Amino acid sequence: MNTPASPLPLHVALVEDDLALRDATVQALAFEGVEVTAFPDARAALGWLTCDYAGVVVSDVRMPGMDGIAFFAALRDIDPDLPVILTTGHGDVAMAVEAMKNGAADFLTKPYASADLIRAVRAASVRRALALENRALREETGRSAQGAIPGSSPVAQRLRSVIEGVARSEIDVVLTGAHGTGKSHAARLIHDLSPRRARPFVAVDAGVLAHEDAELLLFGRDPGSGPSGGGLSRTGLIERANGGTLFLDEIAVASGVLIKRLASLMDKREVWPIGSSSARRLNVRIIIARLDEQPGESGRDPLWHRLGAVQIAFPPLVERRDDVPEIFRLFVARHAREASLPAPPIGEQQWRRVQSYDWPGNLHELSGYARAFVLGLADIESPGASQVGQRPLQQIVADFERTVLEEALRQCRGDVASLQTMLRTPRKTIYDKLAKYDLKPANYR
């Protein structure tokens, strides 16, 4: 008979200005074995909480001084992975829902049952434990680019050396190269190797930059900007990167108006939320990824040169043929683990074919082919050959959809809110798709 695993230790920072309700909640949580630290207001809690707090924050929304929404925004600056459960009156539900869209763990409407609170705390505690475990793992193993930039060619060695050197500094970075050459992966690696590794990494891709609400998504909204000053506040993606790294991918797709606002951000390091009467200063490192210039396109992207940044060029795989076998092995091993399948063997002649193909889609194409190889769907004799006609259309579409979700999860590091923004898909649909393909966001954090 298996011995049951020890229950996860539960820690809660409770912020509630109502003394009677605060005492009753502390007793209810303590009865369930939760270690509770209680605070009468948000500012007292902010002075105590740190980015390595191993528990969950439970906060009222309506409080004197700093309310729960402003408190939640301040906690996002301390640690965006810190779970916050908001307790609200019926009139505050809209604000709580908006906060959940911005990353709050849950909300409970007063009066709530103790069992509901415990259930929410347990779920949030599991996510917190995973976040801290993954953070510790990154700090332990993320001191070197060795393995993160695979290959033994001079190109791979140069990339590792440059990335490690740049990461230790505070200078901004411009990454150039064709689609699929590893720019997004390198941006995250630079952050993980930098002194900012424990702070937020916020990736803004073409889907956000080209979105009709791009300014709202990026710059946020001041709470007084709505009708009669009663609008809901929304922290923009740029402000969420405060203290950490902001990664702007394929910035050339942004509109002219947005380009001007981003140019001001780069020059002054301050952000103006929509409707705000004043700017908010930012401490942020900026990394830009841009495609190689095509003939006649010089100057098409007017932002990157404003940074005074280090530029790192990522060559296509056709210029890294010596690295292809090692990269292919890593992709095959990764996809085999994800599919719970053994990695299939590959012969010498087949290796030569993989290495001789040009891989115009670069790392993205090689990864997709490795996955098809693991699943037995690839023609190893013709790496670039289309598989249409050999499988039903439904299967082709499903494989493509799963590949898109996997790649997006890697870029978002398993953050479902970021995934929803990137794919511009309703939250419920995202969860339905993840369940359909048995994709677990926690595996990508």
C-alpha positions in Angstrom: 0.0 0.0 0.0 1.4 3.4 -1.0 2.1 5.9 1.7 0.2 9.1 0.9 2.3 12.2 0.1 2.6 14.8 2.8 0.2 17.7 2.3 1.5 20.9 0.8 2.3 23.4 3.7 -0.2 26.3 3.4 0.7 29.9 4.1 -1.7 32.8 3.8 -1.1 36.6 4.1 -4.6 37.9 5.0 -5.4 41.5 4.4 -8.8 42.6 5.9 -9.7 45.8 7.6 -12.8 44.4 9.4 -11.4 43.2 12.7 -14.3 40.7 13.4 -14.1 39.2 9.9 -10.3 39.1 10.0 -10.3 37.2 13.3 -13.0 34.8 12.1 -11.1 34.1 8.8 -7.8 33.5 10.7 -9.6 30.9 12.9 -11.2 29.2 10.0 -7.9 28.9 8.1 -5.9 27.9 11.2 -8.4 25.1 11.8 -7.5 23.7 8.4 -3.8 23.8 9.3 -3.0 27.0 7.4 -0.3 29.3 8.8 -1.8 32.8 8.6 -0.2 36.2 8.9 -2.9 38.9 9.2 -2.7 42.6 8.3 -5.3 45.4 8.9 -4.4 47.2 5.7 -2.6 46.8 2.4 0.4 49.0 3.2 1.3 47.0 6.3 1.2 43.8 4.1 3.4 45.5 1.4 6.1 46.2 4.0 6.2 42.5 4.9 5.7 40.6 1.6 8.7 39.7 -0.6 9.2 38.0 -3.9 10.1 34.7 -2.3 7.0 34.5 -0.1 5.9 30.9 -0.3 2.2 31.4 0.2 -1.0 33.0 -1.1 -2.3 36.5 -0.5 -6.0 36.9 0.4 -7.2 40.5 0.3 -10.4 42.5 0.6 -11.2 44.9 -2.2 -12.8 47.7 -0.2 -10.3 49.0 2.3 -9.3 52.5 3.5 -6.2 54.0 2.1 -4.9 51.6 -0.6 -7.8 49.4 -1.9 -7.4 45.8 -3.0 -7.1 46.6 -6.7 -4.2 49.0 -6.1 -2.7 46.5 -3.6 -2.9 43.8 -6.3 -1.1 46.0 -8.8 1.6 46.7 -6.3 2.0 43.0 -5.6 2.4 42.4 -9.4 5.5 44.7 -9.2 6.9 42.7 -6.3 6.3 39.3 -8.0 3.9 38.7 -10.9 3.7 35.0 -9.9 2.5 35.8 -6.4 -1.1 34.4 -6.2 -3.7 36.9 -5.0 -7.3 35.9 -4.0 -9.7 38.9 -3.8 -12.7 38.9 -1.5 -15.4 41.3 -2.7 -18.9 42.6 -2.1 -21.5 42.2 -4.8 -20.8 45.7 -6.1 -17.1 44.9 -6.7 -17.5 41.9 -8.8 -16.7 43.7 -12.1 -13.5 45.0 -10.6 -12.6 41.5 -9.4 -13.2 40.0 -12.8 -11.0 42.7 -14.4 -8.3 41.8 -11.8 -8.6 38.2 -12.7 -8.0 39.1 -16.4 -4.9 40.8 -15.2 -3.6 37.8 -13.3 -5.4 37.5 -10.0 -5.7 33.9 -8.9 -9.4 33.9 -7.8 -12.1 36.0 -6.2 -14.8 35.2 -3.6 -18.0 37.1 -3.1 -18.9 38.0 0.5 -20.3 36.2 2.5 -18.3 33.2 1.4 -18.0 29.8 2.9 -14.8 28.8 4.6 -14.7 25.6 2.4 -14.6 27.8 -0.7 -11.8 29.9 0.7 -9.7 26.8 1.6 -10.3 25.3 -1.8 -9.1 28.5 -3.5 -6.1 28.7 -1.2 -5.1 25.1 -1.9 -5.3 25.6 -5.7 -3.3 28.8 -5.6 -0.7 27.2 -3.2 0.0 24.5 -5.7 0.7 27.0 -8.4 2.9 29.1 -6.1 5.0 26.0 -5.2 5.5 25.2 -8.8 6.5 28.8 -9.6 9.0 28.9 -6.8 10.4 25.5 -7.7 10.9 26.5 -11.4 12.4 29.8 -10.4 14.9 28.0 -8.1 15.7 25.6 -10.9 16.3 28.4 -13.3 18.6 30.2 -10.9 20.5 27.0 -10.2 21.0 25.9 -13.8 20.6 29.2 -15.6 24.1 30.6 -14.9 25.3 29.6 -18.4 24.1 29.5 -21.9 25.7 26.1 -22.4 22.9 23.7 -23.5 20.4 26.6 -24.0 22.2 27.4 -27.2 23.1 23.9 -28.5 25.8 23.2 -31.0 29.6 23.0 -31.1 30.2 25.1 -34.3 32.0 28.5 -34.0 28.7 30.2 -34.6 27.1 28.5 -31.6 30.1 29.2 -29.4 30.0 32.8 -30.4 26.3 33.1 -29.7 26.8 31.6 -26.2 29.7 33.9 -25.4 27.9 37.1 -26.6 24.6 36.2 -24.8 26.4 35.4 -21.5 28.3 38.7 -21.7 25.3 40.8 -22.6 23.1 39.2 -20.0 25.3 40.3 -17.2 25.0 44.0 -18.2 22.0 46.3 -18.1 22.3 47.3 -21.8 19.4 47.0 -24.2 19.6 44.4 -26.9 18.5 44.1 -30.6 18.2 40.6 -31.9 18.2 40.2 -35.7 17.6 37.2 -37.9 15.1 35.3 -40.1 11.9 33.7 -38.7 12.6 30.7 -36.5 16.3 31.4 -35.8 15.9 31.5 -32.0 15.4 35.2 -31.2 12.5 34.7 -28.8 14.4 31.9 -27.0 17.5 34.1 -26.8 15.5 37.0 -25.3 14.2 34.8 -22.5 17.7 33.4 -22.0 19.3 36.8 -21.6 16.7 37.7 -19.0 17.2 34.4 -17.1 21.0 34.9 -17.0 20.7 38.5 -15.9 20.5 40.1 -12.5 16.8 40.7 -13.3 16.0 37.0 -13.5 13.7 37.1 -10.5 11.7 40.0 -11.9 9.1 40.0 -14.7 9.8 39.0 -18.3 7.0 40.4 -20.5 7.0 39.3 -24.1 5.0 41.4 -26.6 4.6 39.7 -30.0 3.2 40.8 -33.4 -0.3 39.6 -32.3 -0.4 42.2 -29.6 1.3 45.0 -31.6 -1.1 44.6 -34.5 -4.2 44.2 -32.2 -6.9 46.9 -32.5 -6.6 47.5 -28.7 -2.8 47.5 -28.8 -2.5 50.8 -26.9 -4.7 49.6 -24.1 -3.0 46.2 -23.9 0.5 47.8 -23.8 0.0 51.1 -21.8 -3.0 50.2 -19.7 -5.8 52.5 -18.5 -6.0 54.9 -15.6 -9.0 54.2 -13.3 -10.3 57.7 -13.8 -10.4 57.6 -17.6 -13.9 56.0 -17.9 -17.3 57.7 -17.9 -17.6 60.1 -14.9 -14.2 59.0 -13.8 -15.5 55.5 -12.9 -13.5 53.4 -15.4 -11.8 50.2 -14.4 -8.0 50.4 -14.1 -5.9 48.0 -16.2 -2.2 47.6 -15.8 -0.6 47.5 -19.3 1.9 44.9 -20.4 4.7 47.5 -20.4 4.2 48.5 -16.8 4.0 44.8 -15.8 7.7 44.6 -17.0 8.8 47.2 -14.4 12.0 46.0 -12.7 12.5 43.3 -15.3 12.7 42.9 -19.1 10.3 44.0 -21.9 10.7 42.0 -25.1 9.2 43.5 -28.2 9.0 41.0 -31.1 8.4 42.0 -34.7 7.9 45.6 -33.8 7.6 46.7 -37.4 3.9 45.5 -37.5 2.9 48.3 -35.0 0.9 51.3 -36.3 2.4 54.7 -36.7 0.8 56.1 -33.6 1.9 53.1 -31.5 5.5 53.4 -32.9 5.6 57.0 -31.7 4.4 56.0 -28.2 7.0 53.2 -28.0 9.7 55.6 -29.2 8.9 57.9 -26.3 9.0 54.9 -23.9 12.5 54.0 -25.2 13.8 57.6 -24.8 12.3 58.5 -21.4 11.6 55.1 -19.7 8.2 56.2 -18.6 4.7 55.1 -19.5 1.5 57.1 -19.8 -1.6 54.9 -19.2 -4.6 55.9 -21.2 -6.5 58.7 -19.4 -3.6 59.4 -17.0 -2.5 62.9 -16.2 1.0 62.0 -15.4 3.7 59.5 -16.5 4.9 56.6 -14.4 8.7 56.0 -14.3 9.9 52.6 -15.3 13.1 50.6 -14.6 13.0 48.2 -17.5 15.5 46.6 -19.9 14.3 46.5 -23.5 15.0 43.7 -26.0 13.8 44.0 -29.6 13.7 41.2 -32.1 13.5 42.2 -35.8 13.7 40.4 -39.1 16.8 40.8 -41.3 16.3 43.8 -43.6 15.3 43.0 -47.1 16.5 44.9 -50.1 14.9 48.3 -50.2 13.6 48.0 -46.6 16.3 50.0 -44.8 14.8 52.3 -42.2 11.5 50.5 -42.2 11.8 49.8 -38.5 12.5 53.3 -36.9 12.7 52.1 -33.2 15.6 49.8 -32.7 18.3 52.3 -33.4 17.0 54.6 -30.6 18.1 52.1 -28.0 21.9 52.5 -28.3 21.8 48.7 -27.9 24.0 45.7 -28.6 23.0 43.9 -31.7 23.2 40.1 -31.9 22.7 38.4 -35.3 21.1 34.9 -35.5 22.2 33.1 -38.7 19.9 30.6 -40.4 20.4 26.9 -40.0 21.8 26.6 -43.5 24.8 28.4 -42.1 25.0 26.1 -39.0 24.9 22.7 -40.7 27.4 21.2 -38.2 24.9 22.0 -35.3 21.8 20.5 -37.0 22.4 16.8 -35.7 22.8 17.9 -32.1 19.8 20.3 -32.2 17.7 17.6 -33.9 18.6 15.1 -31.2 17.5 17.5 -28.5 14.2 18.2 -30.3 13.5 14.5 -30.7 14.2 13.8 -27.1 12.0 16.7 -26.0 9.0 15.7 -28.2 9.4 12.0 -27.1 9.2 13.1 -23.5 6.1 15.2 -24.1 4.4 12.4 -26.0 5.5 9.7 -23.5 7.1 7.8 -26.3 10.6 6.3 -26.8 12.8 8.3 -29.1 13.0 6.4 -32.4 16.4 5.4 -33.8 17.8 7.1 -36.9 20.4 5.7 -39.2 23.5 7.2 -40.7 22.0 7.7 -44.2 19.0 9.3 -42.6 21.2 11.6 -40.6 23.0 12.8 -43.7 19.6 13.7 -45.3 18.6 15.7 -42.2 21.9 17.5 -42.2 21.9 18.2 -46.0 18.4 19.8 -46.0 18.4 23.6 -45.9 15.6 24.0 -43.3 14.2 27.3 -44.6 11.9 27.5 -41.6 15.0 27.2 -39.3 14.5 26.0 -35.7 10.7 26.1 -36.0 10.7 23.8 -39.0 13.3 21.5 -37.5 11.3 21.2 -34.2 8.1 20.5 -36.1 9.8 17.8 -38.2 11.3 16.2 -35.1 7.9 16.0 -33.5 6.4 14.4 -36.7 9.4 12.0 -36.7 8.6 11.0 -33.0 5.0 10.4 -33.9 5.8 8.4 -37.0 4.3 11.0 -39.3 7.4 12.2 -41.1 9.1 10.9 -44.3 12.7 10.7 -43.1 13.8 10.4 -46.7 12.4 13.8 -47.6 12.5 16.1 -44.6 10.8 19.0 -46.4 8.1 16.9 -48.1 4.5 17.7 -47.4 2.5 15.0 -45.7 -0.8 16.2 -47.2 -2.6 13.2 -48.8 -1.0 10.7 -46.4 -3.2 11.7 -43.4 -6.8 12.8 -43.0 -7.4 16.6 -43.1 -8.7 16.5 -39.5 -5.4 15.0 -38.3 -3.3 17.5 -40.2 -5.3 20.4 -38.7 -5.1 18.9 -35.2 -1.4 18.4 -35.4 -0.9 22.0 -36.6 -3.1 23.3 -33.8 -1.2 21.4 -31.2 2.1 22.6 -32.6 0.9 26.2 -32.4 -0.3 25.8 -28.8 3.0 24.1 -27.8 5.1 26.9 -29.3 2.9 29.6 -27.8 3.1 27.9 -24.3 6.9 27.9 -24.6 7.0 31.6 -25.5 4.6 32.5 -22.6 6.4 30.1 -20.2 3.1 28.5 -19.4 1.3 31.7 -18.4 -2.3 31.2 -19.6 -3.2 34.9 -19.4 -0.3 35.7 -21.8 -1.3 32.8 -24.0 -4.8 34.1 -24.2 -3.5 37.5 -25.3 -1.0 36.1 -27.8 -3.5 33.8 -29.5 -6.5 36.3 -29.1 -8.7 33.5 -28.0 -11.3 33.3 -25.2 -10.0 31.9 -21.9 -12.5 29.0 -21.9 -11.5 28.0 -25.5 -7.8 28.1 -24.5 -8.5 25.7 -21.6 -10.6 23.4 -23.8 -7.8 23.2 -26.4 -5.2 22.5 -23.7 -7.4 19.7 -22.3 -8.0 18.3 -25.8 -4.3 17.9 -26.4 -3.3 17.1 -22.8 -1.0 20.2 -22.7 -0.2 21.3 -19.1 0.9 24.9 -18.7 2.9 24.0 -15.6 5.2 21.9 -17.8 6.3 25.0 -19.7 7.0 27.3 -16.7 
